[in-house]
């Protein structure tokens, strides 16, 4: 049976994942060096981790998920990075060989909060009772 290929099949293909990882490495290196613009009124420059970069199937738009060390000052970090997104676009252009440099947007990484929420649910006594029914006999 022949299946038609949908455009949504390309979102999880190897190319967007590979390009996203290359962009993540370029952004992480720039943030590690500390050569990115930082507004002095925001206080000292924080240590920022780029946890993931998701890129659209056409490789034109990218979202970088970031987390400052300790998770503090998240909103001001994301706002400042988005304010200076052109600097990071230039970093990508210099370090990742692409025909078009994608538009870049920074977002707070919520995966740690989500994992903590799931962990809390799994340790709830009602859920633990359902997961281990043999312990109540």
PyMOL commands that set and color helices and strands:
alter all, ss='L'
color gray80, all
select helices_A, chain A and resi 7-12+14-33+40-42+69-71+74-83+85-95+111-122+125-131+133-136
alter helices_A, ss='H'
color red, helices_A
select strands_A, chain A and resi 48-55+61-68+103-108
alter strands_A, ss='S'
color yellow, strands_A
deselect
rebuild
show_as cartoon
